[in-house]
């Protein structure tokens, strides 16, 4: 645990280094929907770029080094639901939208290079998306129509849908995440409360489904965590947090209320759980712990270490960056920097060392080891996901 202790101690020094508004004019109702960070490896840019999707259907490219704006990408005609730089060719940027398209852009020119459309027979919006490690496989999750939702797959070289899964979820598929370094393993989360993992090397959906977990609430975020990305975590819309082991199917961590995050002293101001820092959320020596990014409605944030209700610690408080709730974040384990985007349309860079520029001034204008075990039910109750009441 010495290495973990040192990392947590380093995080105590995290502070605001840069901030930038992605909208030059007053933001109004516009806000940041999602962010993605370009890998520095293989990029033709002198500095990695940040892609920030805005609620006004545009994507803003900024320099990660100083958050200076580079260009704006326009083309979608409805809400953008996800942006993701390609891992094998970091000059390519993918985005999904409620306009029923998944598009590929050349970040060097801000021009569209490909457009993948939802089959006309389905006529459903795309709510989530991810790109595999090689960049060959694209996957998008759809809204639910008449209790039918789909995982759609494309070969990035072909315009037509490669195939689809239609039995794993009964409601909107809100989250998708390929295991880092993998083309095979995929995790999905849905408003039906289920978190599923798949081995895409199998030939059919029935064999591909590996594990099923029931978060028993709308899933807001799903991804992989742990030093070797062998665990899957989920954050729900009502601020529950779960971690499951993707190999054994065991529940490793469960937070069912904000009081558990605040600890017995209630010293931390927490209105919601946004995400975790994946590489620091892990199991070691039979003990599980989570490093969570939480926020307040006024725009402040806390990084909190949680092991159990009696062992919770606020590592650092992040203030002075945002004036509205956070919507997305990106933790860079290599540079130990944190990016946050919020409803104030501002992106903030938090670093262990502040940059020379004043943060008070806005800038405007590999395949993982092991194989997942088959069909493990991760729900302790074993019950099916609840049927939510009809939405008004």
C-alpha positions in Angstrom: 0.0 0.0 0.0 3.0 2.3 0.1 2.7 3.2 -3.5 -1.0 4.0 -3.1 -0.2 6.1 0.0 2.4 8.1 -2.0 -0.1 8.7 -4.8 -2.8 9.9 -2.5 -0.3 12.2 -0.7 0.7 13.7 -4.1 -3.0 14.4 -4.9 -3.2 16.6 -1.8 -1.2 19.2 -3.9 -3.6 19.1 -6.9 -4.7 22.7 -7.7 -6.0 24.8 -10.6 -3.5 25.4 -13.3 -5.6 26.6 -16.3 -9.2 27.3 -17.1 -10.9 28.1 -20.4 -14.4 28.9 -21.6 -15.2 26.9 -24.8 -17.8 29.5 -25.7 -16.4 33.0 -26.4 -19.8 34.7 -25.9 -21.9 34.3 -22.8 -22.7 30.6 -22.5 -26.4 30.9 -21.7 -27.8 27.4 -21.6 -24.8 25.9 -23.4 -22.7 23.5 -21.4 -20.0 20.8 -21.9 -21.4 17.4 -22.5 -18.2 15.3 -22.7 -14.5 15.5 -23.2 -11.8 13.3 -24.7 -8.0 13.8 -24.6 -5.7 13.0 -27.5 -2.9 10.6 -26.9 0.5 12.2 -27.3 1.8 9.1 -29.0 1.4 9.1 -32.8 -0.1 12.6 -32.8 1.0 15.1 -35.4 0.2 18.0 -33.0 2.9 19.6 -31.0 0.7 19.3 -27.9 -2.1 16.9 -27.3 -5.6 18.2 -28.0 -8.8 18.1 -25.9 -12.1 17.6 -27.7 -15.0 19.1 -25.8 -18.5 18.4 -27.0 -20.9 21.3 -26.3 -24.7 21.1 -25.9 -25.0 23.4 -29.0 -24.1 20.4 -31.2 -20.4 21.5 -31.8 -17.1 20.1 -30.7 -14.3 22.4 -29.6 -10.7 21.5 -29.9 -8.2 23.0 -27.4 -4.5 22.5 -26.6 -4.1 20.5 -23.5 -0.9 22.4 -22.6 -2.5 25.8 -22.2 -6.2 25.3 -23.0 -6.0 27.7 -25.9 -8.7 27.1 -28.5 -7.6 25.5 -31.8 -10.8 25.0 -33.9 -14.5 24.2 -33.8 -16.1 21.1 -35.5 -19.6 21.5 -36.7 -21.8 18.9 -38.5 -24.1 17.2 -36.0 -27.7 18.3 -36.0 -28.7 17.1 -32.5 -27.2 16.6 -29.1 -23.7 15.0 -29.1 -23.6 12.2 -26.6 -19.9 11.1 -26.7 -16.6 12.1 -28.1 -13.6 9.8 -28.3 -10.1 10.1 -29.9 -9.0 7.0 -31.7 -6.3 5.2 -29.7 -4.4 3.8 -32.7 -4.5 7.0 -34.8 -4.9 9.9 -32.4 -5.6 12.4 -35.3 -9.0 10.8 -35.7 -11.9 11.8 -33.5 -15.2 10.0 -33.2 -18.5 11.4 -32.0 -22.0 10.0 -31.5 -25.2 12.0 -31.5 -29.0 11.9 -31.1 -29.1 12.8 -34.8 -28.6 9.0 -35.3 -25.1 9.2 -36.6 -21.6 8.2 -35.5 -19.0 10.4 -37.2 -15.3 10.5 -37.7 -13.3 13.7 -37.9 -9.8 14.6 -38.8 -8.7 16.7 -35.9 -5.9 18.4 -38.1 -8.5 19.8 -40.5 -11.7 19.6 -38.4 -13.3 17.9 -41.4 -15.6 14.9 -41.4 -14.0 11.8 -42.9 -16.7 9.2 -42.3 -20.4 9.0 -41.3 -21.9 5.9 -39.8 -25.7 5.9 -39.8 -28.2 4.0 -37.7 -30.1 1.6 -39.9 -33.4 3.2 -41.1 -35.4 0.2 -39.9 -34.4 1.0 -36.3 -34.8 4.8 -36.3 -33.2 5.2 -32.8 -30.9 7.8 -31.3 -27.3 7.0 -30.4 -26.7 7.7 -26.7 -23.2 6.2 -26.1 -20.1 5.1 -28.1 -16.6 3.8 -27.8 -13.7 2.8 -30.1 -11.6 -0.3 -29.6 -7.9 -0.2 -29.1 -7.0 -0.9 -32.7 -9.6 1.5 -34.0 -11.1 -1.2 -36.2 -14.2 -1.8 -34.1 -16.8 0.9 -33.3 -19.7 0.3 -30.9 -22.7 2.6 -30.2 -25.6 2.2 -27.7 -29.1 3.3 -28.6 -32.1 4.7 -26.9 -34.9 2.2 -26.0 -38.0 2.1 -28.2 -40.8 -0.3 -27.0 -38.3 -1.8 -24.6 -35.8 -2.6 -27.4 -32.4 -1.1 -27.4 -29.3 -2.1 -29.4 -25.5 -2.3 -29.3 -24.5 -1.5 -32.9 -21.1 -2.5 -34.3 -19.2 -1.1 -37.3 -15.9 -2.0 -38.9 -14.3 1.5 -39.1 -13.5 0.8 -42.8 -17.1 0.1 -43.8 -20.2 2.3 -43.8 -22.8 -0.4 -43.1 -23.6 -1.9 -39.7 -21.5 -5.0 -39.0 -23.9 -6.5 -36.5 -25.9 -5.7 -33.4 -26.9 -7.1 -29.9 -30.5 -6.6 -28.9 -31.1 -8.8 -25.8 -28.8 -7.6 -23.1 -30.7 -4.4 -22.1 -34.3 -3.3 -21.9 -33.8 0.5 -21.6 -31.5 3.2 -22.9 -27.9 2.1 -23.2 -26.2 5.1 -21.6 -22.6 4.0 -21.4 -20.1 1.9 -23.3 -16.4 1.2 -22.6 -13.8 -1.0 -24.2 -11.3 -2.4 -21.8 -8.1 -0.4 -22.2 -5.8 -2.1 -24.6 -8.5 -4.4 -25.9 -10.6 -5.1 -29.0 -12.4 -8.0 -27.3 -13.8 -6.9 -23.9 -16.6 -4.4 -23.7 -18.7 -3.1 -20.8 -22.1 -1.5 -21.1 -24.4 0.3 -18.7 -28.1 1.1 -19.1 -31.1 2.9 -17.6 -32.4 -0.6 -16.8 -29.9 -0.8 -14.0 -27.7 -3.5 -15.7 -24.0 -3.4 -16.2 -22.9 -6.1 -18.7 -19.5 -7.3 -19.9 -18.9 -9.0 -23.3 -16.2 -11.0 -25.0 -16.6 -9.9 -28.6 -14.5 -12.7 -29.9 -17.5 -15.0 -29.5 -19.7 -15.5 -32.5 -23.1 -14.6 -31.1 -24.6 -12.4 -28.4 -25.7 -15.3 -26.2 -22.1 -16.6 -25.9 -20.6 -13.1 -25.9 -22.3 -12.0 -22.7 -19.9 -12.7 -19.8 -21.1 -11.1 -16.7 -24.2 -9.2 -15.6 -24.4 -6.8 -12.6 -27.5 -5.1 -11.3 -26.9 -1.6 -10.0 -30.7 -1.3 -9.5 -30.7 2.3 -10.7 -30.1 4.3 -13.9 -26.4 3.9 -14.8 -24.7 7.2 -15.5 -21.1 6.0 -16.0 -19.3 2.7 -16.7 -15.7 2.0 -17.2 -12.7 -0.1 -16.1 -10.5 0.4 -13.1 -7.6 -1.0 -11.2 -3.9 -1.0 -12.1 -4.5 -3.7 -14.7 -8.1 -2.6 -15.7 -9.4 -5.9 -14.5 -12.4 -4.4 -12.6 -15.6 -2.7 -13.9 -17.1 0.2 -12.0 -20.4 2.1 -12.3 -21.8 5.4 -11.1 -25.6 5.7 -11.0 -27.8 8.8 -11.4 -28.8 8.7 -7.7 -25.1 8.6 -6.5 -24.4 5.0 -5.9 -21.0 3.6 -6.8 -20.1 -0.1 -7.5 -16.9 -2.0 -8.4 -17.0 -5.6 -9.7 -14.2 -7.9 -10.5 -14.5 -8.8 -14.2 -12.7 -12.1 -13.9 -14.4 -13.6 -10.8 -17.6 -11.7 -10.8 -17.3 -10.6 -7.2 -18.7 -7.4 -5.8 -15.7 -5.5 -4.5 -17.0 -2.1 -3.5 -20.5 -0.7 -2.9 -21.5 2.9 -2.0 -25.2 3.3 -1.6 -25.5 6.8 -0.3 -23.7 10.2 -0.2 -23.4 9.8 3.6 -21.0 6.9 3.0 -18.8 9.2 0.9 -18.9 12.0 3.4 -17.9 9.7 6.3 -19.0 9.8 9.8 -17.8 13.4 10.3 -19.8 14.7 7.4 -16.9 17.1 6.8 -17.1 17.0 3.0 -19.6 19.0 1.0 -20.9 16.5 -1.6 -23.9 16.8 -3.7 -23.1 14.1 -6.3 -20.6 11.5 -7.3 -19.2 12.4 -10.8 -16.6 9.6 -11.4 -13.6 7.9 -9.9 -9.9 8.0 -10.8 -9.8 4.6 -12.4 -6.1 3.7 -12.0 -6.3 4.5 -8.2 -9.5 2.6 -7.6 -8.4 -1.0 -7.0 -8.1 -4.0 -4.8 -4.9 -4.8 -3.0 -4.2 -7.3 -0.2 -7.8 -8.3 -0.2 -9.0 -4.8 0.5 -10.9 -2.6 -1.9 -10.8 1.2 -2.0 -12.0 3.9 -4.3 -10.7 7.4 -5.2 -13.8 9.4 -6.1 -14.4 12.7 -7.8 -17.4 14.4 -6.2 -19.0 17.8 -6.8 -21.3 20.4 -5.5 -24.0 22.3 -7.3 -22.0 25.5 -7.0 -19.1 24.1 -9.0 -16.6 23.0 -6.3 -15.2 19.5 -6.3 -13.5 17.1 -3.9 -11.3 14.1 -4.4 -12.2 11.6 -1.8 -10.6 8.3 -0.8 -13.1 5.8 0.5 -12.6 2.3 1.9 -15.6 2.0 4.2 -17.9 4.3 6.1 -15.5 4.8 8.9 -12.4 5.2 6.7 -13.2 8.1 4.3 -10.8 11.0 3.7 -11.1 14.1 1.6 -7.7 14.2 -0.2 -8.1 17.6 -1.7 -10.8 20.3 -2.4 -10.9 21.9 -5.9 -12.4 25.3 -6.0 -12.1 28.5 -8.1 -12.5 26.7 -11.4 -16.2 26.2 -12.0 -19.4 28.0 -11.1 -21.9 25.2 -12.0 -22.1 21.5 -11.6 -19.4 19.3 -13.3 -20.6 17.1 -16.2 -17.4 15.2 -17.2 -13.8 14.6 -16.3 -10.5 13.0 -17.4 -7.8 11.7 -15.2 -4.3 11.3 -16.8 -2.4 8.9 -14.6 0.8 9.5 -16.5 1.0 13.3 -16.1 -1.2 13.2 -12.9 -3.5 15.9 -14.2 -7.2 16.2 -14.0 -9.5 17.8 -16.6 -13.0 18.8 -15.7 -15.9 20.2 -17.8 -19.0 21.8 -16.4 -22.4 23.3 -17.0 -20.7 26.8 -17.0 -19.1 25.8 -20.3 -15.6 26.0 -18.7 -12.8 23.4 -18.9 -10.3 23.4 -16.0 -6.9 21.7 -15.9 -5.9 20.7 -12.4 -2.2 19.8 -11.8 0.2 19.0 -9.1 2.2 22.0 -10.3 0.6 25.2 -11.5 1.5 26.5 -14.9 3.0 30.0 -15.4 -0.3 31.4 -16.6 -2.7 32.7 -14.1 -5.7 30.3 -13.7 -7.9 33.3 -12.9 -7.8 34.4 -16.5 -10.0 32.4 -18.9 -8.6 31.6 -22.3 -11.3 32.4 -24.9 -11.6 32.1 -28.4 -2.4 -4.0 -25.4 -4.5 -6.8 -24.8 -5.1 -7.3 -21.0 -4.1 -10.5 -19.1 -6.6 -13.2 -18.4 -10.0 -14.0 -19.7 -13.4 -13.2 -18.2 -15.3 -16.1 -16.7 -18.6 -17.0 -18.4 -22.0 -15.8 -17.3 -21.5 -14.8 -13.7 -24.4 -13.0 -12.0 -23.1 -10.1 -10.0 -26.3 -9.2 -8.4 -26.4 -10.4 -4.8 -30.2 -10.7 -4.9 -30.2 -12.5 -8.3 -33.3 -10.6 -9.3 -33.9 -9.1 -12.8 -33.6 -5.3 -13.2 -36.6 -3.4 -12.0 -39.2 -2.2 -14.5 -39.2 1.5 -14.2 -42.5 3.5 -14.3 -43.4 4.9 -17.6 -41.8 8.3 -18.2 -44.0 11.3 -18.5 
